[in-house]
Amino acid sequence: MTVIPTLSPRLILPPGWQYLPVAADNAPTVHRTFASVRTLGPRDSITPFARELERALQAQLDEAFRAGAFAVALPLGRPWEVPVSTSIAFSAVSPGTGAPSLPTVGEPVDTDAGAARRHIVDAVIPDGAAPGELVLLRTLDYTWVHGEGYLVAFASITGDADPDYAPVTDALTLLLTTMLDAVTFDPAGTHTDTDRPEARP
């Protein structure tokens, strides 16, 4: 069961990353995010490119909303030079019944936001995955107890399953754990500029 968050994450965002709220209607957020792209060239050539970026981001935000997320953090700067990427979705979840307690699955971690459980899972690559096909490679989630519920950060790494790219997956995992170990939570509604290296999204 998804609940409205009373806290929002304060993240140290790497260059090119943005923190975006997720809602039933994500079109305004998508349009604002790529508004500057439309000024980068002639309208007849840049508009189709901007629309494709907007379409892809809208699909990602809509999917996050359907999954119960209230916000995402993801890289939207310079395109990756390798076919592997990642994103983080934040959710506030009710335990349903009883008092919340940290899950037993995963490893205990001491984060800047307090005690949490971290769970990292390597995905099973589908049989017959074609070379260059983008598939789920690894998932990573953090769970914190807050009040009468949970705050959850879920990250996925997707890309080409070629073993040559395994070091990239490991590097992204290190980046994600560094970001989430350092996350703190502020009262909802205290967001500031996400373009700064350290931001209240």
DOLUM-691345 format. One line per field, with one value per atom (N, C-alpha, C): x, y, z; residue in one letter; atom name. Coordinates in pm, 1 decimal, m for minus. Layout:
east	(X:...)
north	(Y:...)
up	(Z:...)
code	(a:...)
site	(CA:...)
This chain:
east	(84.5:0.0:88.0:68.8:147.3:84.4:166.2:117.3:189.5:131.4:192.5:311.4:429.6:547.4:540.9:590.7:603.7:747.2:835.7:975.1:1012.9:1113.2:1164.0:1315.5:1374.3:1517.9:1602.5:1709.4:1813.7:1931.2:1966.6:2066.5:2186.0:2300.6:2415.6:2410.0:2374.7:2352.4:2480.6:2519.1:2634.4:2602.8:2704.8:2680.7:2590.1:2491.9:2401.4:2278.6:2276.0:2160.5:2055.8:1929.9:1821.5:1727.7:1667.3:1563.7:1430.6:1335.0:1208.0:1092.1:992.8:873.3:792.7:717.7:634.5:488.7:401.3:260.3:175.3:44.0:m46.7:m29.4:m1.9:22.9:166.8:253.7:395.5:433.2:336.7:366.6:429.5:378.3:441.5:588.3:616.5:755.0:844.4:796.1:873.3:901.3:798.5:815.7:917.9:910.3:1006.8:1148.5:1160.8:1293.1:1368.4:1297.4:1363.9:1333.2:1280.3:1246.3:1367.7:1484.0:1603.5:1653.4:1619.4:1665.7:1610.1:1487.9:1422.2:1490.1:1578.5:1647.6:1784.9:1820.0:1955.7:1976.8:1871.1:1888.2:1763.1:1764.9:1646.7:1526.4:1409.8:1290.0:1259.7:1278.5:1240.6:1329.2:1452.5:1541.9:1545.9:1530.7:1543.8:1413.5:1298.5:1170.9:1150.1:1175.3:1159.8:1251.1:1373.5:1466.7:1413.7:1364.7:1310.7:1188.6:1104.1:984.0:1020.5:1126.0:1168.7:1222.1:1299.4:1346.1:1228.3:1130.9:1013.9:932.6:918.6:842.9:907.1:1039.9:1109.8:1100.6:1119.0:1112.2:970.7:871.9:732.5:699.9:743.2:718.2:782.4:903.4:974.0:904.6:862.6:794.6:657.5:585.4:454.2:468.1:570.6:594.4:627.7:708.9:742.6:618.1:528.6:405.1:318.9:307.3:227.7:287.6:420.2:486.8:480.6:422.9:405.8:510.5:597.0:702.7:646.0:709.7:674.2:781.1:898.4:1005.3:1108.3:1186.2:1296.0:1419.8:1535.4:1661.5:1728.4:1773.6:1828.4:1920.0:2012.6:2104.3:2034.4:2036.3:1974.2:2069.6:2196.7:2294.0:2349.8:2479.7:2547.3:2517.1:2482.9:2451.0:2565.7:2528.5:2629.1:2709.4:2838.0:2923.8:2924.3:2858.1:2842.6:2693.9:2647.1:2504.4:2461.6:2488.6:2447.5:2405.2:2289.7:2244.8:2166.6:2120.2:2055.4:1959.8:1880.1:1791.3:1749.0:1697.2:1650.6:1507.5:1420.7:1282.5:1261.6:1193.9:1165.6:1016.8:987.4:848.5:830.7:708.9:670.0:562.3:583.9:498.2:450.8:324.5:267.2:290.6:314.4:332.8:202.6:89.9:m38.0:m92.2:m26.0:m67.0:57.0:38.3:147.6:245.9:340.7:443.4:551.2:602.7:705.5:838.6:911.2:1046.7:1127.4:1257.5:1341.3:1331.1:1329.5:1322.2:1446.7:1432.0:1545.3:1629.1:1573.0:1646.1:1747.9:1865.2:1968.3:2063.0:2143.9:2244.2:2210.7:2236.8:2214.4:2321.1:2279.4:2373.4:2338.0:2441.1:2423.3:2440.0:2329.2:2332.6:2318.7:2338.0:2321.0:2176.4:2083.6:1942.0:1904.7:2001.8:1974.5:1991.2:1952.2:1965.6:1877.8:1930.9:1857.2:1896.6:1821.3:1856.7:1883.4:1994.3:2031.0:2028.4:1966.7:1953.2:1995.2:2098.7:2150.6:2132.9:2073.7:2043.8:2088.3:2167.1:2201.7:2086.0:2039.9:1926.8:1968.6:1873.0:1895.8:1877.9:1982.1:1975.9:1888.0:1789.6:1700.7:1775.9:1735.2:1793.4:1763.7:1862.8:1842.7:1850.8:1898.4:1915.2:2014.7:1973.5:2057.4:2171.6:2283.8:2394.1:2345.6:2377.2:2333.8:2195.8:2121.3:1987.0:1998.5:1915.0:1917.6:1826.8:1885.3:1811.7:1841.9:1761.3:1787.5:1910.9:2007.0:2132.2:2140.8:2093.1:2107.2:2003.0:1953.0:1865.3:1926.7:1890.8:1945.4:1837.3:1807.5:1708.2:1753.8:1713.5:1735.2:1598.6:1584.1:1459.7:1490.5:1419.3:1427.9:1290.7:1287.8:1162.7:1147.2:1028.8:998.7:856.4:844.8:711.8:640.6:524.6:444.3:459.6:560.8:578.3:723.2:742.9:876.2:904.4:1029.4:1078.3:1170.6:1147.6:1220.2:1282.6:1408.9:1477.7:1509.0:1458.2:1480.0:1555.0:1667.6:1748.7:1762.3:1762.1:1785.5:1897.5:1973.5:2078.2:2042.4:2029.8:1994.8:2100.8:2110.1:2206.6:2238.9:2347.4:2396.9:2460.3:2421.1:2472.4:2611.0:2673.4:2809.7:2901.2:2976.4:3065.8:3166.7:3195.6:3290.3:3238.5:3105.8:3047.0:3022.9:3060.4:3040.4:3107.2:3228.4:3288.3:3204.4:3129.6:3042.4:2928.1:2871.3:2765.3:2816.5:2938.0:2996.0:3020.7:3066.9:3092.5:2962.2:2855.7:2725.6:2671.2:2695.9:2653.6:2723.6:2853.3:2927.3:2873.3:2842.3:2784.9:2652.1:2565.4:2434.0:2445.9:2531.6:2545.4:2605.0:2696.6:2753.4:2644.8:2561.7:2453.1:2353.4:2314.5:2208.8:2260.3:2387.8:2445.2:2445.1:2455.4:2464.9:2332.1:2224.4:2095.4:2044.1:1976.0:1901.6:1761.9:1670.6:1533.0:1489.5:1439.2:1388.9:1236.3:1171.1:1025.2:985.3:878.6:833.4:805.7:841.7:816.0:932.7:1051.9:1168.1:1270.2:1224.6:1316.5:1383.2:1507.9:1576.8:1635.4:1718.3:1772.1:1846.4:1804.0:1866.5:1991.3:2024.1:2145.2:2271.0:2257.1:2373.1:2422.2:2553.5:2605.1:2536.3:2502.6:2427.1:2293.6:2186.0:2057.6:1947.6:1858.0:1727.3:1639.6:1610.4:1540.5:1404.7)
north	(m119.4:0.0:124.4:212.1:334.6:443.6:517.6:626.7:754.7:869.5:997.6:1019.6:1050.1:1064.9:1190.8:1181.8:1298.9:1349.6:1275.3:1316.5:1304.7:1380.6:1367.0:1356.6:1281.9:1255.6:1375.9:1393.5:1491.1:1409.3:1431.5:1350.7:1434.9:1371.6:1428.3:1373.9:1460.8:1417.2:1429.7:1322.5:1332.7:1429.2:1480.5:1567.7:1500.4:1575.6:1523.2:1453.5:1426.2:1361.2:1466.5:1423.8:1508.7:1427.4:1496.9:1439.5:1495.0:1407.0:1450.2:1391.9:1474.3:1421.0:1336.2:1242.8:1154.2:1175.9:1186.1:1212.3:1138.5:1149.6:1086.6:1148.1:1278.7:1347.9:1399.8:1332.8:1369.8:1459.8:1493.8:1574.7:1709.5:1784.4:1913.2:1899.0:1797.1:1775.1:1742.4:1656.9:1618.7:1740.3:1823.4:1941.0:2037.4:2060.3:2150.3:2094.2:1963.8:1901.1:1921.5:1913.4:1922.4:2051.8:2151.2:2277.8:2339.7:2333.1:2396.5:2325.3:2194.7:2120.0:2180.8:2231.3:2284.9:2412.4:2470.0:2592.1:2562.8:2435.3:2400.1:2394.0:2411.7:2403.0:2443.6:2433.2:2467.2:2383.3:2447.2:2380.1:2251.6:2252.2:2134.8:2014.5:2039.5:1927.5:1891.7:1990.7:1963.3:1914.5:1953.7:1915.5:1764.3:1691.1:1544.5:1481.4:1533.6:1482.1:1509.2:1631.9:1666.9:1581.6:1558.7:1477.4:1334.1:1280.1:1143.7:1136.6:1238.1:1243.1:1250.5:1334.2:1350.5:1221.1:1154.8:1029.3:925.1:912.3:812.4:845.0:972.8:1009.6:996.1:1034.5:1021.4:875.7:785.1:642.9:596.4:644.2:603.6:658.1:784.2:842.6:779.6:752.6:688.3:548.3:476.2:342.3:350.7:449.8:467.3:498.9:581.0:613.2:488.8:409.0:286.3:190.7:196.6:110.3:166.8:287.1:343.7:445.1:486.9:582.7:724.5:807.0:948.9:1036.9:980.1:1056.4:960.1:1010.1:932.4:1020.9:958.0:1024.8:947.1:1017.3:947.9:1040.4:980.8:1062.2:1110.4:1242.7:1301.8:1397.3:1387.9:1476.3:1415.4:1418.1:1364.0:1215.8:1170.3:1028.4:937.8:821.5:723.7:679.6:655.3:607.7:455.6:389.8:244.4:212.9:98.4:67.4:9.6:83.8:44.5:171.4:168.2:286.4:245.4:346.4:318.3:429.4:407.0:508.6:461.4:556.1:526.4:574.8:493.6:532.8:530.9:634.1:645.3:624.3:542.7:513.1:521.6:555.3:549.6:442.9:345.2:227.0:199.2:161.4:122.1:m26.4:m67.9:m211.2:m290.0:m219.7:m290.0:m318.2:m405.3:m437.1:m439.6:m404.7:m412.1:m297.8:m296.4:m192.4:m228.2:m130.3:m160.7:m196.7:m285.3:m320.0:m348.8:m331.0:m352.4:m496.7:m518.6:m655.4:m735.2:m865.2:m952.3:m983.2:m961.7:m988.0:m877.2:m914.8:m815.7:m796.9:m692.2:m665.3:m536.5:m532.3:m407.1:m304.7:m180.7:m73.2:48.2:120.9:243.5:361.1:425.5:536.1:669.0:776.5:909.1:933.1:858.4:869.2:773.5:695.7:600.6:456.7:364.1:221.7:184.4:99.0:55.0:m88.0:m146.1:m275.9:m256.1:m310.7:m302.2:m441.0:m451.7:m581.3:m564.5:m636.9:m630.5:m766.7:m767.2:m893.3:m884.6:m980.7:m991.4:m1057.7:m995.2:m1048.1:m1169.8:m1256.4:m1370.7:m1322.4:m1335.6:m1290.5:m1387.1:m1334.8:m1424.0:m1508.7:m1634.5:m1719.7:m1658.9:m1660.7:m1611.1:m1461.1:m1391.8:m1247.2:m1216.6:m1132.9:m1103.3:m1010.1:m1019.8:m925.9:m782.0:m698.8:m560.7:m535.0:m639.8:m622.5:m569.0:m471.6:m413.5:m493.5:m544.4:m627.5:m580.0:m625.4:m596.2:m672.3:m600.6:m662.0:m679.1:m579.7:m584.7:m492.8:m530.6:m442.7:m419.6:m308.2:m268.8:m190.5:m228.5:m150.4:m126.1:m11.5:28.5:47.6:3.8:22.7:86.4:195.2:261.6:257.5:246.9:263.3:410.8:463.2:601.6:608.6:650.0:660.6:526.8:524.1:402.4:329.2:364.5:300.4:289.5:270.3:252.0:357.0:394.1:465.9:371.2:358.0:260.4:330.1:300.9:343.7:218.8:213.7:98.1:143.5:80.8:114.7:m7.7:18.0:m89.3:m47.6:m145.7:m123.9:m209.0:m145.8:m216.6:m191.0:m283.6:m262.5:m390.1:m384.9:m499.0:m598.3:m725.8:m829.0:m879.2:m821.0:m859.9:m851.7:m958.2:m957.0:m842.5:m789.7:m678.0:m555.3:m546.6:m431.2:m455.1:m572.4:m603.1:m499.6:m450.3:m346.7:m219.1:m188.7:m71.1:m93.9:m214.3:m247.8:m236.4:m285.0:m275.7:m130.1:m49.2:92.0:165.5:135.1:197.2:151.8:25.8:m22.4:55.1:78.5:157.2:299.8:357.9:492.8:496.4:398.7:395.5:378.3:286.4:265.3:388.7:456.3:579.6:686.1:702.6:800.3:768.3:642.1:605.7:591.4:559.0:561.5:704.2:802.5:942.4:1016.9:950.5:1019.4:1055.9:1168.7:1206.5:1244.7:1257.8:1289.0:1416.5:1510.0:1637.1:1635.6:1724.7:1735.4:1763.6:1698.7:1717.7:1864.8:1910.1:2047.6:2140.0:2085.7:2172.0:2159.6:2125.6:2103.2:2232.2:2218.8:2331.9:2286.1:2369.5:2347.3:2215.0:2128.9:1998.2:2004.2:2119.9:2127.7:2140.2:2168.0:2175.9:2035.6:2016.2:1882.3:1820.4:1904.9:1854.1:1927.6:1852.3:1917.6:1859.6:1948.1:1902.3:1903.9:1783.9:1782.0:1849.5)
up	(0.0:0.0:0.0:m95.6:m104.9:m19.5:52.0:134.2:95.1:127.7:96.4:189.4:135.8:220.6:306.1:427.8:512.8:513.1:450.5:435.8:288.9:247.9:112.2:118.5:24.5:32.0:m5.8:69.0:35.1:m16.5:m142.2:m209.6:m251.2:m255.3:m324.1:m466.1:m560.4:m697.7:m779.9:m849.2:m939.4:m1054.1:m1121.6:m1236.3:m1339.0:m1388.1:m1489.1:m1434.4:m1304.2:m1243.5:m1206.3:m1205.4:m1157.9:m1069.4:m975.3:m888.9:m938.2:m968.4:m1025.2:m944.8:m911.7:m846.0:m943.6:m890.1:m970.9:m931.5:m1030.7:m1004.6:m1107.3:m1091.4:m1187.5:m1326.2:m1331.0:m1457.4:m1455.8:m1530.6:m1532.3:m1648.6:m1732.1:m1850.7:m1815.7:m1715.6:m1684.1:m1641.1:m1560.4:m1517.0:m1635.3:m1723.3:m1841.0:m1928.9:m1950.3:m2036.4:m1976.8:m1845.2:m1781.0:m1789.2:m1773.1:m1770.1:m1901.4:m2013.4:m2143.5:m2217.8:m2147.6:m2214.9:m2281.7:m2216.3:m2272.6:m2397.5:m2411.9:m2528.7:m2656.6:m2648.6:m2768.9:m2819.8:m2741.0:m2783.7:m2843.6:m2856.1:m2896.6:m3046.9:m3124.9:m3269.0:m3342.2:m3475.2:m3554.7:m3512.9:m3512.7:m3462.6:m3538.5:m3670.0:m3747.9:m3719.4:m3671.5:m3642.9:m3493.9:m3405.5:m3263.0:m3201.4:m3257.7:m3197.6:m3193.8:m3302.8:m3294.3:m3189.1:m3177.0:m3075.9:m2936.1:m2911.5:m2780.3:m2747.8:m2845.6:m2822.9:m2786.3:m2847.5:m2815.0:m2672.5:m2632.0:m2493.5:m2396.4:m2428.5:m2343.1:m2335.8:m2449.2:m2451.3:m2360.5:m2369.9:m2289.5:m2140.5:m2105.0:m1963.6:m1910.7:m1990.1:m1946.0:m1915.8:m2002.0:m1979.7:m1849.3:m1822.4:m1700.7:m1576.0:m1579.5:m1464.0:m1442.8:m1551.3:m1539.4:m1479.2:m1522.2:m1467.4:m1318.4:m1280.8:m1139.2:m1057.2:m1110.9:m1038.9:m1019.8:m1124.4:m1113.6:m1011.0:m993.3:m895.9:m754.4:m738.1:m604.8:m563.9:m655.7:m621.8:m613.1:m529.4:m525.0:m588.4:m619.8:m683.0:m740.4:m836.4:m892.4:m901.8:m901.0:m929.8:m1041.9:m1144.0:m1259.6:m1339.2:m1418.2:m1498.8:m1625.4:m1646.4:m1765.2:m1835.6:m1804.4:m1866.2:m1993.2:m2003.7:m2122.0:m2136.2:m2257.8:m2276.7:m2233.3:m2177.7:m2137.9:m2258.9:m2238.4:m2346.6:m2354.2:m2260.7:m2263.3:m2243.9:m2294.3:m2287.9:m2152.4:m2045.2:m1910.8:m1837.0:m1771.6:m1699.6:m1575.1:m1500.0:m1372.3:m1335.0:m1233.1:m1176.8:m1038.0:m958.2:m822.9:m809.5:m751.4:m722.5:m571.9:m521.2:m378.1:m352.2:m251.3:m215.4:m65.1:m23.5:117.1:127.9:215.7:218.7:360.0:371.4:499.2:522.4:647.6:674.6:667.0:658.8:653.1:790.9:865.1:1002.1:1090.9:1217.3:1312.8:1297.8:1391.1:1389.0:1287.0:1213.2:1113.4:1178.7:1115.9:1158.6:1033.8:1041.9:925.3:876.8:745.7:693.8:731.8:731.8:764.0:641.2:522.7:398.7:375.5:328.5:300.0:417.1:407.0:509.8:583.8:715.0:787.8:751.0:731.6:700.8:785.9:823.4:901.2:805.6:770.7:674.8:747.9:674.8:734.5:775.8:717.8:754.8:867.3:915.5:1022.3:976.0:1061.6:1031.2:912.3:826.1:707.9:675.1:585.0:527.1:379.3:332.6:191.7:130.6:14.9:m51.7:m197.6:m239.2:m375.3:m440.4:m558.5:m627.8:m772.4:m817.0:m958.5:m1032.1:m1137.1:m1212.2:m1294.2:m1319.5:m1408.0:m1551.1:m1629.6:m1768.5:m1848.2:m1920.9:m1996.9:m2098.0:m2110.6:m2214.6:m2351.1:m2434.4:m2569.7:m2583.6:m2480.1:m2490.7:m2602.5:m2694.8:m2811.1:m2773.4:m2842.9:m2818.1:m2836.3:m2739.5:m2745.6:m2689.5:m2658.2:m2601.4:m2458.1:m2423.3:m2289.5:m2197.3:m2089.2:m1994.4:m1852.3:m1758.2:m1617.7:m1572.5:m1513.0:m1470.4:m1319.0:m1244.3:m1098.3:m1034.9:m919.6:m843.0:m705.4:m648.5:m519.2:m446.8:m323.5:m249.0:m105.6:m54.8:84.3:148.4:273.6:347.5:482.4:511.7:641.5:707.5:840.0:914.2:946.6:916.0:950.8:1005.2:1130.1:1189.6:1188.7:1126.6:1121.6:988.9:911.3:781.7:741.8:613.6:557.9:450.9:437.4:321.6:246.3:116.6:35.9:m84.3:m107.7:m229.7:m310.5:m432.7:m519.6:m643.5:m669.4:m786.3:m876.3:m1003.9:m1100.6:m1195.0:m1236.9:m1336.8:m1457.8:m1572.3:m1694.6:m1800.1:m1894.7:m2001.2:m2074.8:m2149.3:m2225.6:m2128.3:m2139.7:m2048.9:m2087.2:m2185.4:m2224.2:m2101.9:m2070.7:m1953.1:m1955.7:m2073.9:m2081.3:m2008.3:m1990.6:m1924.0:m1774.6:m1724.3:m1582.1:m1491.3:m1523.6:m1437.6:m1429.9:m1535.3:m1532.5:m1434.3:m1437.0:m1341.8:m1199.1:m1174.8:m1040.6:m1001.1:m1096.5:m1067.1:m1035.9:m1108.8:m1081.7:m945.7:m911.1:m780.3:m669.8:m686.1:m588.0:m580.6:m695.4:m697.2:m622.2:m649.3:m585.0:m434.0:m390.8:m247.4:m179.9:m247.7:m191.3:m176.9:m279.6:m274.2:m164.1:m153.8:m59.7:83.1:99.6:234.2:290.3:200.8:243.1:239.6:197.5:188.0:326.9:336.1:456.2:411.4:506.1:471.5:541.2:461.3:510.9:507.6:584.4:572.5:428.7:382.1:244.8:219.3:97.0:60.2:81.8:119.0:141.8:29.9:m90.1:m200.7:m245.8:m297.2:m358.6:m490.7:m549.4:m683.2:m693.8:m790.0:m806.9:m893.5:m948.4:m1030.4:m947.6:m819.4:m733.4:m701.0:m678.8:m647.5:m527.0:m426.5:m313.1:m316.0:m314.8:m338.6:m252.8:m210.8:m164.3:m287.8:m345.0:m472.3:m461.9)
code	(m:m:m:t:t:t:v:v:v:i:i:i:p:p:p:t:t:t:l:l:l:s:s:s:p:p:p:r:r:r:l:l:l:i:i:i:l:l:l:p:p:p:p:p:p:g:g:g:w:w:w:q:q:q:y:y:y:l:l:l:p:p:p:v:v:v:a:a:a:a:a:a:d:d:d:n:n:n:a:a:a:p:p:p:t:t:t:v:v:v:h:h:h:r:r:r:t:t:t:f:f:f:a:a:a:s:s:s:v:v:v:r:r:r:t:t:t:l:l:l:g:g:g:p:p:p:r:r:r:d:d:d:s:s:s:i:i:i:t:t:t:p:p:p:f:f:f:a:a:a:r:r:r:e:e:e:l:l:l:e:e:e:r:r:r:a:a:a:l:l:l:q:q:q:a:a:a:q:q:q:l:l:l:d:d:d:e:e:e:a:a:a:f:f:f:r:r:r:a:a:a:g:g:g:a:a:a:f:f:f:a:a:a:v:v:v:a:a:a:l:l:l:p:p:p:l:l:l:g:g:g:r:r:r:p:p:p:w:w:w:e:e:e:v:v:v:p:p:p:v:v:v:s:s:s:t:t:t:s:s:s:i:i:i:a:a:a:f:f:f:s:s:s:a:a:a:v:v:v:s:s:s:p:p:p:g:g:g:t:t:t:g:g:g:a:a:a:p:p:p:s:s:s:l:l:l:p:p:p:t:t:t:v:v:v:g:g:g:e:e:e:p:p:p:v:v:v:d:d:d:t:t:t:d:d:d:a:a:a:g:g:g:a:a:a:a:a:a:r:r:r:r:r:r:h:h:h:i:i:i:v:v:v:d:d:d:a:a:a:v:v:v:i:i:i:p:p:p:d:d:d:g:g:g:a:a:a:a:a:a:p:p:p:g:g:g:e:e:e:l:l:l:v:v:v:l:l:l:l:l:l:r:r:r:t:t:t:l:l:l:d:d:d:y:y:y:t:t:t:w:w:w:v:v:v:h:h:h:g:g:g:e:e:e:g:g:g:y:y:y:l:l:l:v:v:v:a:a:a:f:f:f:a:a:a:s:s:s:i:i:i:t:t:t:g:g:g:d:d:d:a:a:a:d:d:d:p:p:p:d:d:d:y:y:y:a:a:a:p:p:p:v:v:v:t:t:t:d:d:d:a:a:a:l:l:l:t:t:t:l:l:l:l:l:l:l:l:l:t:t:t:t:t:t:m:m:m:l:l:l:d:d:d:a:a:a:v:v:v:t:t:t:f:f:f:d:d:d:p:p:p:a:a:a:g:g:g:t:t:t:h:h:h:t:t:t:d:d:d:t:t:t:d:d:d:r:r:r:p:p:p:e:e:e:a:a:a:r:r:r:p:p:p)
site	(N:CA:C:N:CA:C:N:CA:C:N:CA:C:N:CA:C:N:CA:C:N:CA:C:N:CA:C:N:CA:C:N:CA:C:N:CA:C:N:CA:C:N:CA:C:N:CA:C:N:CA:C:N:CA:C:N:CA:C:N:CA:C:N:CA:C:N:CA:C:N:CA:C:N:CA:C:N:CA:C:N:CA:C:N:CA:C:N:CA:C:N:CA:C:N:CA:C:N:CA:C:N:CA:C:N:CA:C:N:CA:C:N:CA:C:N:CA:C:N:CA:C:N:CA:C:N:CA:C:N:CA:C:N:CA:C:N:CA:C:N:CA:C:N:CA:C:N:CA:C:N:CA:C:N:CA:C:N:CA:C:N:CA:C:N:CA:C:N:CA:C:N:CA:C:N:CA:C:N:CA:C:N:CA:C:N:CA:C:N:CA:C:N:CA:C:N:CA:C:N:CA:C:N:CA:C:N:CA:C:N:CA:C:N:CA:C:N:CA:C:N:CA:C:N:CA:C:N:CA:C:N:CA:C:N:CA:C:N:CA:C:N:CA:C:N:CA:C:N:CA:C:N:CA:C:N:CA:C:N:CA:C:N:CA:C:N:CA:C:N:CA:C:N:CA:C:N:CA:C:N:CA:C:N:CA:C:N:CA:C:N:CA:C:N:CA:C:N:CA:C:N:CA:C:N:CA:C:N:CA:C:N:CA:C:N:CA:C:N:CA:C:N:CA:C:N:CA:C:N:CA:C:N:CA:C:N:CA:C:N:CA:C:N:CA:C:N:CA:C:N:CA:C:N:CA:C:N:CA:C:N:CA:C:N:CA:C:N:CA:C:N:CA:C:N:CA:C:N:CA:C:N:CA:C:N:CA:C:N:CA:C:N:CA:C:N:CA:C:N:CA:C:N:CA:C:N:CA:C:N:CA:C:N:CA:C:N:CA:C:N:CA:C:N:CA:C:N:CA:C:N:CA:C:N:CA:C:N:CA:C:N:CA:C:N:CA:C:N:CA:C:N:CA:C:N:CA:C:N:CA:C:N:CA:C:N:CA:C:N:CA:C:N:CA:C:N:CA:C:N:CA:C:N:CA:C:N:CA:C:N:CA:C:N:CA:C:N:CA:C:N:CA:C:N:CA:C:N:CA:C:N:CA:C:N:CA:C:N:CA:C:N:CA:C:N:CA:C:N:CA:C:N:CA:C:N:CA:C:N:CA:C:N:CA:C:N:CA:C:N:CA:C:N:CA:C:N:CA:C:N:CA:C:N:CA:C:N:CA:C:N:CA:C:N:CA:C:N:CA:C:N:CA:C:N:CA:C:N:CA:C:N:CA:C:N:CA:C:N:CA:C:N:CA:C:N:CA:C:N:CA:C:N:CA:C:N:CA:C:N:CA:C:N:CA:C:N:CA:C:N:CA:C:N:CA:C:N:CA:C:N:CA:C:N:CA:C:N:CA:C:N:CA:C:N:CA:C:N:CA:C:N:CA:C:N:CA:C:N:CA:C:N:CA:C:N:CA:C:N:CA:C:N:CA:C:N:CA:C:N:CA:C:N:CA:C:N:CA:C:N:CA:C)
